[in-house]
């Protein structure tokens, strides 16, 4: 299974699109393997839409 471009585990049962993925239906396949965690972080960050930050400058009456 891939999340944000990174390997996060291997399904232990069939998981339909939209189903919840958690410890009851997946395992980390091989913790000894180098999965290059964070290697695709920049691509994942670029996929997040840019929005202006909200600010608060006091209170309204």
Predicted model as a PDB file, atoms N, CA, C, CB and O in Angstrom, pLDDT in the B-factor column:
MODEL        1                                                                  
ATOM      1  N   UNK A   1       0.838  -1.169   0.000  1.00 72.00           N  
ATOM      2  CA  UNK A   1       0.000   0.000   0.000  1.00 72.00           C  
ATOM      3  C   UNK A   1       0.886   1.236   0.000  1.00 72.00           C  
ATOM      4  CB  UNK A   1      -0.955  -0.004   1.208  1.00 72.00           C  
ATOM      5  O   UNK A   1       1.939   1.272   0.637  1.00 72.00           O  
ATOM      6  N   UNK A   2       0.434   2.243  -0.729  1.00 75.00           N  
ATOM      7  CA  UNK A   2       1.168   3.491  -0.871  1.00 75.00           C  
ATOM      8  C   UNK A   2       0.297   4.633  -0.340  1.00 75.00           C  
ATOM      9  CB  UNK A   2       1.577   3.737  -2.360  1.00 75.00           C  
ATOM     10  O   UNK A   2      -0.889   4.705  -0.662  1.00 75.00           O  
ATOM     11  N   UNK A   3       0.878   5.529   0.472  1.00 74.00           N  
ATOM     12  CA  UNK A   3       0.187   6.715   0.965  1.00 74.00           C  
ATOM     13  C   UNK A   3       1.145   7.884   0.805  1.00 74.00           C  
ATOM     14  CB  UNK A   3      -0.278   6.547   2.464  1.00 74.00           C  
ATOM     15  O   UNK A   3       2.284   7.825   1.268  1.00 74.00           O  
ATOM     16  N   UNK A   4       0.688   8.943   0.151  1.00 76.00           N  
ATOM     17  CA  UNK A   4       1.521  10.116  -0.121  1.00 76.00           C  
ATOM     18  C   UNK A   4       2.841   9.710  -0.775  1.00 76.00           C  
ATOM     19  CB  UNK A   4       1.792  10.893   1.177  1.00 76.00           C  
ATOM     20  O   UNK A   4       3.888  10.291  -0.490  1.00 76.00           O  
ATOM     21  N   UNK A   5       2.780   8.700  -1.659  1.00 72.00           N  
ATOM     22  CA  UNK A   5       3.953   8.283  -2.390  1.00 72.00           C  
ATOM     23  C   UNK A   5       4.916   7.402  -1.612  1.00 72.00           C  
ATOM     24  CB  UNK A   5       4.662   9.464  -2.858  1.00 72.00           C  
ATOM     25  O   UNK A   5       6.000   7.093  -2.107  1.00 72.00           O  
ATOM     26  N   UNK A   6       4.545   6.992  -0.405  1.00 73.00           N  
ATOM     27  CA  UNK A   6       5.432   6.169   0.408  1.00 73.00           C  
ATOM     28  C   UNK A   6       4.778   4.834   0.735  1.00 73.00           C  
ATOM     29  CB  UNK A   6       5.814   6.901   1.696  1.00 73.00           C  
ATOM     30  O   UNK A   6       3.568   4.758   0.948  1.00 73.00           O  
ATOM     31  N   UNK A   7       5.579   3.798   0.773  1.00 74.00           N  
ATOM     32  CA  UNK A   7       5.105   2.477   1.168  1.00 74.00           C  
ATOM     33  C   UNK A   7       4.709   2.521   2.647  1.00 74.00           C  
ATOM     34  CB  UNK A   7       6.199   1.386   0.910  1.00 74.00           C  
ATOM     35  O   UNK A   7       5.497   2.955   3.487  1.00 74.00           O  
ATOM     36  N   UNK A   8       3.487   2.071   2.968  1.00 76.00           N  
ATOM     37  CA  UNK A   8       3.045   2.064   4.368  1.00 76.00           C  
ATOM     38  C   UNK A   8       2.702   0.681   4.876  1.00 76.00           C  
ATOM     39  CB  UNK A   8       1.852   2.957   4.533  1.00 76.00           C  
ATOM     40  O   UNK A   8       2.452   0.521   6.071  1.00 76.00           O  
ATOM     41  N   UNK A   9       2.681  -0.321   4.022  1.00 81.00           N  
ATOM     42  CA  UNK A   9       2.381  -1.661   4.497  1.00 81.00           C  
ATOM     43  C   UNK A   9       1.859  -2.545   3.393  1.00 81.00           C  
ATOM     44  CB  UNK A   9       1.386  -1.606   5.616  1.00 81.00           C  
ATOM     45  O   UNK A   9       1.814  -2.161   2.224  1.00 81.00           O  
ATOM     46  N   UNK A  10       1.464  -3.746   3.794  1.00 85.00           N  
ATOM     47  CA  UNK A  10       0.949  -4.723   2.849  1.00 85.00           C  
ATOM     48  C   UNK A  10      -0.393  -5.208   3.362  1.00 85.00           C  
ATOM     49  CB  UNK A  10       1.942  -5.910   2.654  1.00 85.00           C  
ATOM     50  O   UNK A  10      -0.528  -5.539   4.540  1.00 85.00           O  
ATOM     51  N   UNK A  11      -1.391  -5.252   2.483  1.00 88.00           N  
ATOM     52  CA  UNK A  11      -2.726  -5.701   2.872  1.00 88.00           C  
ATOM     53  C   UNK A  11      -2.710  -7.178   3.216  1.00 88.00           C  
ATOM     54  CB  UNK A  11      -3.738  -5.429   1.754  1.00 88.00           C  
ATOM     55  O   UNK A  11      -2.067  -7.978   2.534  1.00 88.00           O  
ATOM     56  N   UNK A  12      -3.424  -7.539   4.282  1.00 91.00           N  
ATOM     57  CA  UNK A  12      -3.550  -8.947   4.666  1.00 91.00           C  
ATOM     58  C   UNK A  12      -4.853  -9.545   4.158  1.00 91.00           C  
ATOM     59  CB  UNK A  12      -3.467  -9.095   6.184  1.00 91.00           C  
ATOM     60  O   UNK A  12      -5.019 -10.765   4.164  1.00 91.00           O  
ATOM     61  N   UNK A  13      -5.776  -8.700   3.721  1.00 93.00           N  
ATOM     62  CA  UNK A  13      -7.057  -9.107   3.133  1.00 93.00           C  
ATOM     63  C   UNK A  13      -7.362  -8.133   2.001  1.00 93.00           C  
ATOM     64  CB  UNK A  13      -8.223  -9.124   4.212  1.00 93.00           C  
ATOM     65  O   UNK A  13      -6.704  -7.102   1.866  1.00 93.00           O  
ATOM     66  N   UNK A  14      -8.359  -8.464   1.193  1.00 92.00           N  
ATOM     67  CA  UNK A  14      -8.770  -7.541   0.129  1.00 92.00           C  
ATOM     68  C   UNK A  14      -9.369  -6.284   0.772  1.00 92.00           C  
ATOM     69  CB  UNK A  14      -9.805  -8.221  -0.843  1.00 92.00           C  
ATOM     70  O   UNK A  14     -10.213  -6.379   1.663  1.00 92.00           O  
ATOM     71  N   UNK A  15      -8.930  -5.117   0.318  1.00 88.00           N  
ATOM     72  CA  UNK A  15      -9.426  -3.842   0.837  1.00 88.00           C  
ATOM     73  C   UNK A  15     -10.046  -3.092  -0.326  1.00 88.00           C  
ATOM     74  CB  UNK A  15      -8.281  -2.998   1.518  1.00 88.00           C  
ATOM     75  O   UNK A  15      -9.351  -2.710  -1.268  1.00 88.00           O  
ATOM     76  N   UNK A  16     -11.347  -2.881  -0.262  1.00 91.00           N  
ATOM     77  CA  UNK A  16     -12.048  -2.181  -1.344  1.00 91.00           C  
ATOM     78  C   UNK A  16     -11.735  -0.694  -1.295  1.00 91.00           C  
ATOM     79  CB  UNK A  16     -13.574  -2.409  -1.249  1.00 91.00           C  
ATOM     80  O   UNK A  16     -11.411  -0.152  -0.239  1.00 91.00           O  
ATOM     81  N   UNK A  17     -11.834  -0.041  -2.442  1.00 89.00           N  
ATOM     82  CA  UNK A  17     -11.619   1.405  -2.504  1.00 89.00           C  
ATOM     83  C   UNK A  17     -12.556   2.094  -1.517  1.00 89.00           C  
ATOM     84  CB  UNK A  17     -11.847   1.944  -3.951  1.00 89.00           C  
ATOM     85  O   UNK A  17     -13.759   1.831  -1.500  1.00 89.00           O  
ATOM     86  N   UNK A  18     -11.997   2.973  -0.700  1.00 89.00           N  
ATOM     87  CA  UNK A  18     -12.787   3.702   0.291  1.00 89.00           C  
ATOM     88  C   UNK A  18     -12.846   3.046   1.651  1.00 89.00           C  
ATOM     89  CB  UNK A  18     -14.162   3.880  -0.210  1.00 89.00           C  
ATOM     90  O   UNK A  18     -13.258   3.683   2.621  1.00 89.00           O  
ATOM     91  N   UNK A  19     -12.437   1.761   1.754  1.00 90.00           N  
ATOM     92  CA  UNK A  19     -12.435   1.074   3.045  1.00 90.00           C  
ATOM     93  C   UNK A  19     -11.322   1.623   3.932  1.00 90.00           C  
ATOM     94  CB  UNK A  19     -12.267  -0.449   2.853  1.00 90.00           C  
ATOM     95  O   UNK A  19     -10.325   2.153   3.442  1.00 90.00           O  
ATOM     96  N   UNK A  20     -11.506   1.489   5.234  1.00 88.00           N  
ATOM     97  CA  UNK A  20     -10.524   1.943   6.213  1.00 88.00           C  
ATOM     98  C   UNK A  20      -9.324   0.988   6.220  1.00 88.00           C  
ATOM     99  CB  UNK A  20     -11.162   2.036   7.629  1.00 88.00           C  
ATOM    100  O   UNK A  20      -9.495  -0.230   6.271  1.00 88.00           O  
ATOM    101  N   UNK A  21      -8.126   1.543   6.168  1.00 84.00           N  
ATOM    102  CA  UNK A  21      -6.903   0.752   6.240  1.00 84.00           C  
ATOM    103  C   UNK A  21      -6.307   0.963   7.626  1.00 84.00           C  
ATOM    104  CB  UNK A  21      -5.884   1.151   5.107  1.00 84.00           C  
ATOM    105  O   UNK A  21      -6.027   2.094   8.024  1.00 84.00           O  
ATOM    106  N   UNK A  22      -6.115  -0.125   8.352  1.00 85.00           N  
ATOM    107  CA  UNK A  22      -5.591  -0.027   9.718  1.00 85.00           C  
ATOM    108  C   UNK A  22      -4.925  -1.345  10.073  1.00 85.00           C  
ATOM    109  CB  UNK A  22      -6.724   0.319  10.743  1.00 85.00           C  
ATOM    110  O   UNK A  22      -4.750  -2.204   9.209  1.00 85.00           O  
ATOM    111  N   UNK A  23      -4.551  -1.513  11.331  1.00 84.00           N  
ATOM    112  CA  UNK A  23      -3.827  -2.709  11.756  1.00 84.00           C  
ATOM    113  C   UNK A  23      -4.635  -3.989  11.607  1.00 84.00           C  
ATOM    114  CB  UNK A  23      -3.399  -2.558  13.181  1.00 84.00           C  
ATOM    115  O   UNK A  23      -4.058  -5.077  11.580  1.00 84.00           O  
ATOM    116  N   UNK A  24      -5.953  -3.886  11.511  1.00 88.00           N  
ATOM    117  CA  UNK A  24      -6.766  -5.100  11.371  1.00 88.00           C  
ATOM    118  C   UNK A  24      -6.725  -5.676   9.952  1.00 88.00           C  
ATOM    119  CB  UNK A  24      -8.208  -4.802  11.756  1.00 88.00           C  
ATOM    120  O   UNK A  24      -7.135  -6.818   9.745  1.00 88.00           O  
ATOM    121  N   UNK A  25      -6.241  -4.914   8.980  1.00 89.00           N  
ATOM    122  CA  UNK A  25      -6.225  -5.439   7.616  1.00 89.00           C  
ATOM    123  C   UNK A  25      -4.918  -5.183   6.866  1.00 89.00           C  
ATOM    124  CB  UNK A  25      -7.354  -4.843   6.844  1.00 89.00           C  
ATOM    125  O   UNK A  25      -4.872  -5.321   5.643  1.00 89.00           O  
ATOM    126  N   UNK A  26      -3.856  -4.812   7.587  1.00 88.00           N  
ATOM    127  CA  UNK A  26      -2.562  -4.667   6.925  1.00 88.00           C  
ATOM    128  C   UNK A  26      -1.427  -4.889   7.916  1.00 88.00           C  
ATOM    129  CB  UNK A  26      -2.440  -3.279   6.278  1.00 88.00           C  
ATOM    130  O   UNK A  26      -1.619  -4.843   9.131  1.00 88.00           O  
ATOM    131  N   UNK A  27      -0.242  -5.130   7.368  1.00 87.00           N  
ATOM    132  CA  UNK A  27       0.969  -5.310   8.172  1.00 87.00           C  
ATOM    133  C   UNK A  27       2.102  -4.560   7.489  1.00 87.00           C  
ATOM    134  CB  UNK A  27       1.324  -6.829   8.350  1.00 87.00           C  
ATOM    135  O   UNK A  27       2.070  -4.327   6.281  1.00 87.00           O  
ATOM    136  N   UNK A  28       3.095  -4.189   8.272  1.00 80.00           N  
ATOM    137  CA  UNK A  28       4.308  -3.630   7.684  1.00 80.00           C  
ATOM    138  C   UNK A  28       5.109  -4.818   7.183  1.00 80.00           C  
ATOM    139  CB  UNK A  28       5.134  -2.750   8.722  1.00 80.00           C  
ATOM    140  O   UNK A  28       5.523  -5.663   7.977  1.00 80.00           O  
ATOM    141  N   UNK A  29       5.333  -4.895   5.888  1.00 70.00           N  
ATOM    142  CA  UNK A  29       5.842  -6.104   5.254  1.00 70.00           C  
ATOM    143  C   UNK A  29       7.265  -6.466   5.640  1.00 70.00           C  
ATOM    144  CB  UNK A  29       5.767  -5.955   3.791  1.00 70.00           C  
ATOM    145  O   UNK A  29       7.537  -7.633   5.921  1.00 70.00           O  
ATOM    146  N   UNK A  30       8.182  -5.509   5.664  1.00 65.00           N  
ATOM    147  CA  UNK A  30       9.572  -5.847   5.909  1.00 65.00           C  
ATOM    148  C   UNK A  30      10.274  -4.646   6.536  1.00 65.00           C  
ATOM    149  CB  UNK A  30      10.277  -6.281   4.600  1.00 65.00           C  
ATOM    150  O   UNK A  30      10.790  -3.801   5.805  1.00 65.00           O  
ATOM    151  N   UNK A  31      10.312  -4.543   7.864  1.00 60.00           N  
ATOM    152  CA  UNK A  31      10.924  -3.366   8.492  1.00 60.00           C  
ATOM    153  C   UNK A  31      12.429  -3.273   8.276  1.00 60.00           C  
ATOM    154  CB  UNK A  31      10.641  -3.375   9.966  1.00 60.00           C  
ATOM    155  O   UNK A  31      13.025  -2.236   8.566  1.00 60.00           O  
ATOM    156  N   UNK A  32      13.061  -4.338   7.770  1.00 65.00           N  
ATOM    157  CA  UNK A  32      14.502  -4.306   7.517  1.00 65.00           C  
ATOM    158  C   UNK A  32      14.848  -3.620   6.198  1.00 65.00           C  
ATOM    159  CB  UNK A  32      15.057  -5.716   7.517  1.00 65.00           C  
ATOM    160  O   UNK A  32      15.988  -3.202   5.999  1.00 65.00           O  
ATOM    161  N   UNK A  33      13.881  -3.502   5.301  1.00 68.00           N  
ATOM    162  CA  UNK A  33      14.133  -2.928   3.985  1.00 68.00           C  
ATOM    163  C   UNK A  33      14.165  -1.402   4.080  1.00 68.00           C  
ATOM    164  CB  UNK A  33      13.056  -3.389   2.972  1.00 68.00           C  
ATOM    165  O   UNK A  33      13.408  -0.815   4.854  1.00 68.00           O  
ATOM    166  N   UNK A  34      15.018  -0.767   3.313  1.00 68.00           N  
ATOM    167  CA  UNK A  34      15.100   0.686   3.261  1.00 68.00           C  
ATOM    168  C   UNK A  34      14.023   1.196   2.305  1.00 68.00           C  
ATOM    169  CB  UNK A  34      16.522   1.157   2.813  1.00 68.00           C  
ATOM    170  O   UNK A  34      14.147   1.042   1.090  1.00 68.00           O  
ATOM    171  N   UNK A  35      12.981   1.797   2.844  1.00 64.00           N  
ATOM    172  CA  UNK A  35      11.869   2.279   2.028  1.00 64.00           C  
ATOM    173  C   UNK A  35      12.023   3.749   1.643  1.00 64.00           C  
ATOM    174  CB  UNK A  35      10.564   2.080   2.768  1.00 64.00           C  
ATOM    175  O   UNK A  35      11.109   4.313   1.042  1.00 64.00           O  
ATOM    176  N   UNK A  36      13.135   4.380   1.965  1.00 74.00           N  
ATOM    177  CA  UNK A  36      13.397   5.782   1.618  1.00 74.00           C  
ATOM    178  C   UNK A  36      12.269   6.675   2.119  1.00 74.00           C  
ATOM    179  CB  UNK A  36      13.566   5.944   0.093  1.00 74.00           C  
ATOM    180  O   UNK A  36      11.686   7.441   1.351  1.00 74.00           O  
ATOM    181  N   UNK A  37      11.969   6.573   3.398  1.00 75.00           N  
ATOM    182  CA  UNK A  37      10.899   7.361   3.994  1.00 75.00           C  
ATOM    183  C   UNK A  37      11.153   8.845   3.735  1.00 75.00           C  
ATOM    184  CB  UNK A  37      10.788   7.079   5.515  1.00 75.00           C  
ATOM    185  O   UNK A  37      12.255   9.343   3.967  1.00 75.00           O  
ATOM    186  N   UNK A  38      10.140   9.537   3.259  1.00 78.00           N  
ATOM    187  CA  UNK A  38      10.223  10.965   2.987  1.00 78.00           C  
ATOM    188  C   UNK A  38      10.799  11.322   1.634  1.00 78.00           C  
ATOM    189  CB  UNK A  38      11.028  11.608   4.025  1.00 78.00           C  
ATOM    190  O   UNK A  38      10.893  12.503   1.302  1.00 78.00           O  
ATOM    191  N   UNK A  39      11.184  10.340   0.849  1.00 81.00           N  
ATOM    192  CA  UNK A  39      11.805  10.625  -0.446  1.00 81.00           C  
ATOM    193  C   UNK A  39      10.875  11.402  -1.365  1.00 81.00           C  
ATOM    194  CB  UNK A  39      12.226   9.332  -1.120  1.00 81.00           C  
ATOM    195  O   UNK A  39      11.349  12.207  -2.167  1.00 81.00           O  
ATOM    196  N   UNK A  40       9.580  11.189  -1.275  1.00 82.00           N  
ATOM    197  CA  UNK A  40       8.614  11.865  -2.141  1.00 82.00           C  
ATOM    198  C   UNK A  40       7.847  12.961  -1.405  1.00 82.00           C  
ATOM    199  CB  UNK A  40       7.637  10.855  -2.715  1.00 82.00           C  
ATOM    200  O   UNK A  40       6.774  13.365  -1.852  1.00 82.00           O  
ATOM    201  N   UNK A  41       8.379  13.445  -0.290  1.00 85.00           N  
ATOM    202  CA  UNK A  41       7.677  14.446   0.509  1.00 85.00           C  
ATOM    203  C   UNK A  41       7.425  15.730  -0.287  1.00 85.00           C  
ATOM    204  CB  UNK A  41       8.475  14.763   1.771  1.00 85.00           C  
ATOM    205  O   UNK A  41       6.337  16.299  -0.203  1.00 85.00           O  
ATOM    206  N   UNK A  42       8.395  16.186  -1.041  1.00 87.00           N  
ATOM    207  CA  UNK A  42       8.215  17.427  -1.804  1.00 87.00           C  
ATOM    208  C   UNK A  42       7.063  17.290  -2.799  1.00 87.00           C  
ATOM    209  CB  UNK A  42       9.515  17.798  -2.547  1.00 87.00           C  
ATOM    210  O   UNK A  42       6.279  18.226  -2.957  1.00 87.00           O  
ATOM    211  N   UNK A  43       6.945  16.156  -3.465  1.00 86.00           N  
ATOM    212  CA  UNK A  43       5.848  15.936  -4.411  1.00 86.00           C  
ATOM    213  C   UNK A  43       4.509  15.922  -3.686  1.00 86.00           C  
ATOM    214  CB  UNK A  43       6.049  14.618  -5.178  1.00 86.00           C  
ATOM    215  O   UNK A  43       3.527  16.467  -4.189  1.00 86.00           O  
ATOM    216  N   UNK A  44       4.462  15.305  -2.512  1.00 85.00           N  
ATOM    217  CA  UNK A  44       3.218  15.275  -1.736  1.00 85.00           C  
ATOM    218  C   UNK A  44       2.844  16.682  -1.280  1.00 85.00           C  
ATOM    219  CB  UNK A  44       3.357  14.336  -0.515  1.00 85.00           C  
ATOM    220  O   UNK A  44       1.669  17.049  -1.317  1.00 85.00           O  
ATOM    221  N   UNK A  45       3.818  17.468  -0.855  1.00 88.00           N  
ATOM    222  CA  UNK A  45       3.537  18.839  -0.421  1.00 88.00           C  
ATOM    223  C   UNK A  45       3.041  19.697  -1.581  1.00 88.00           C  
ATOM    224  CB  UNK A  45       4.790  19.470   0.197  1.00 88.00           C  
ATOM    225  O   UNK A  45       2.173  20.548  -1.386  1.00 88.00           O  
ATOM    226  N   UNK A  46       3.573  19.490  -2.780  1.00 89.00           N  
ATOM    227  CA  UNK A  46       3.104  20.246  -3.942  1.00 89.00           C  
ATOM    228  C   UNK A  46       1.667  19.897  -4.299  1.00 89.00           C  
ATOM    229  CB  UNK A  46       4.010  19.989  -5.139  1.00 89.00           C  
ATOM    230  O   UNK A  46       0.975  20.710  -4.912  1.00 89.00           O  
ATOM    231  N   UNK A  47       1.201  18.709  -3.930  1.00 89.00           N  
ATOM    232  CA  UNK A  47      -0.163  18.287  -4.246  1.00 89.00           C  
ATOM    233  C   UNK A  47      -1.198  18.942  -3.327  1.00 89.00           C  
ATOM    234  CB  UNK A  47      -0.272  16.773  -4.148  1.00 89.00           C  
ATOM    235  O   UNK A  47      -2.393  18.896  -3.616  1.00 89.00           O  
ATOM    236  N   UNK A  48      -0.752  19.549  -2.225  1.00 88.00           N  
ATOM    237  CA  UNK A  48      -1.679  20.210  -1.303  1.00 88.00           C  
ATOM    238  C   UNK A  48      -1.997  21.594  -1.863  1.00 88.00           C  
ATOM    239  CB  UNK A  48      -1.075  20.312   0.148  1.00 88.00           C  
ATOM    240  O   UNK A  48      -1.087  22.377  -2.133  1.00 88.00           O  
ATOM    241  N   UNK A  49      -3.303  21.903  -2.041  1.00 88.00           N  
ATOM    242  CA  UNK A  49      -3.648  23.208  -2.602  1.00 88.00           C  
ATOM    243  C   UNK A  49      -3.201  24.347  -1.683  1.00 88.00           C  
ATOM    244  CB  UNK A  49      -5.156  23.294  -2.847  1.00 88.00           C  
ATOM    245  O   UNK A  49      -3.295  24.245  -0.460  1.00 88.00           O  
ATOM    246  N   UNK A  50      -2.715  25.427  -2.288  1.00 86.00           N  
ATOM    247  CA  UNK A  50      -2.292  26.597  -1.517  1.00 86.00           C  
ATOM    248  C   UNK A  50      -3.510  27.443  -1.162  1.00 86.00           C  
ATOM    249  CB  UNK A  50      -1.255  27.438  -2.311  1.00 86.00           C  
ATOM    250  O   UNK A  50      -4.332  27.734  -2.031  1.00 86.00           O  
ATOM    251  N   UNK A  51      -3.634  27.834   0.080  1.00 86.00           N  
ATOM    252  CA  UNK A  51      -4.679  28.754   0.515  1.00 86.00           C  
ATOM    253  C   UNK A  51      -4.028  29.840   1.355  1.00 86.00           C  
ATOM    254  CB  UNK A  51      -5.800  28.013   1.318  1.00 86.00           C  
ATOM    255  O   UNK A  51      -2.989  29.621   1.978  1.00 86.00           O  
ATOM    256  N   UNK A  52      -4.644  31.004   1.366  1.00 86.00           N  
ATOM    257  CA  UNK A  52      -4.145  32.079   2.209  1.00 86.00           C  
ATOM    258  C   UNK A  52      -4.383  31.711   3.671  1.00 86.00           C  
ATOM    259  CB  UNK A  52      -4.830  33.431   1.854  1.00 86.00           C  
ATOM    260  O   UNK A  52      -5.419  31.145   4.020  1.00 86.00           O  
ATOM    261  N   UNK A  53      -3.416  32.039   4.516  1.00 84.00           N  
ATOM    262  CA  UNK A  53      -3.560  31.765   5.932  1.00 84.00           C  
ATOM    263  C   UNK A  53      -4.595  32.703   6.546  1.00 84.00           C  
ATOM    264  CB  UNK A  53      -2.210  31.907   6.649  1.00 84.00           C  
ATOM    265  O   UNK A  53      -4.672  33.876   6.183  1.00 84.00           O  
ATOM    266  N   UNK A  54      -5.384  32.183   7.469  1.00 83.00           N  
ATOM    267  CA  UNK A  54      -6.365  33.006   8.164  1.00 83.00           C  
ATOM    268  C   UNK A  54      -5.658  33.731   9.302  1.00 83.00           C  
ATOM    269  CB  UNK A  54      -7.558  32.144   8.698  1.00 83.00           C  
ATOM    270  O   UNK A  54      -4.773  33.171   9.949  1.00 83.00           O  
ATOM    271  N   UNK A  55      -6.048  34.967   9.540  1.00 83.00           N  
ATOM    272  CA  UNK A  55      -5.470  35.729  10.630  1.00 83.00           C  
ATOM    273  C   UNK A  55      -6.574  36.322  11.487  1.00 83.00           C  
ATOM    274  CB  UNK A  55      -4.548  36.832  10.096  1.00 83.00           C  
ATOM    275  O   UNK A  55      -7.726  36.401  11.059  1.00 83.00           O  
ATOM    276  N   UNK A  56      -6.228  36.732  12.681  1.00 83.00           N  
ATOM    277  CA  UNK A  56      -7.177  37.355  13.591  1.00 83.00           C  
ATOM    278  C   UNK A  56      -6.484  38.549  14.223  1.00 83.00           C  
ATOM    279  CB  UNK A  56      -7.687  36.348  14.678  1.00 83.00           C  
ATOM    280  O   UNK A  56      -5.444  38.400  14.864  1.00 83.00           O  
ATOM    281  N   UNK A  57      -7.056  39.731  14.045  1.00 81.00           N  
ATOM    282  CA  UNK A  57      -6.429  40.954  14.525  1.00 81.00           C  
ATOM    283  C   UNK A  57      -7.240  41.629  15.631  1.00 81.00           C  
ATOM    284  CB  UNK A  57      -6.234  41.914  13.375  1.00 81.00           C  
ATOM    285  O   UNK A  57      -7.245  42.857  15.727  1.00 81.00           O  
ATOM    286  N   UNK A  58      -7.901  40.875  16.436  1.00 80.00           N  
ATOM    287  CA  UNK A  58      -8.703  41.450  17.511  1.00 80.00           C  
ATOM    288  C   UNK A  58     -10.088  40.827  17.537  1.00 80.00           C  
ATOM    289  CB  UNK A  58      -8.808  42.969  17.351  1.00 80.00           C  
ATOM    290  O   UNK A  58     -10.259  39.647  17.230  1.00 80.00           O  
ATOM    291  N   UNK A  59     -11.073  41.635  17.908  1.00 75.00           N  
ATOM    292  CA  UNK A  59     -12.428  41.117  17.975  1.00 75.00           C  
ATOM    293  C   UNK A  59     -13.384  42.130  17.372  1.00 75.00           C  
ATOM    294  CB  UNK A  59     -12.823  40.790  19.427  1.00 75.00           C  
ATOM    295  O   UNK A  59     -13.103  43.327  17.339  1.00 75.00           O  
ATOM    296  N   UNK A  60     -14.510  41.637  16.900  1.00 68.00           N  
ATOM    297  CA  UNK A  60     -15.536  42.508  16.304  1.00 68.00           C  
ATOM    298  C   UNK A  60     -16.624  42.779  17.331  1.00 68.00           C  
ATOM    299  CB  UNK A  60     -16.145  41.864  15.021  1.00 68.00           C  
ATOM    300  O   UNK A  60     -16.942  41.931  18.164  1.00 68.00           O  
ATOM    301  N   UNK A  61     -17.181  43.965  17.255  1.00 67.00           N  
ATOM    302  CA  UNK A  61     -18.311  44.310  18.145  1.00 67.00           C  
ATOM    303  C   UNK A  61     -19.544  44.487  17.341  1.00 67.00           C  
ATOM    304  CB  UNK A  61     -18.033  45.579  18.955  1.00 67.00           C  
ATOM    305  O   UNK A  61     -20.605  44.779  17.893  1.00 67.00           O  
TER     306      UNK A  61                                                      
ENDMDL                                                                          
END                                                                             
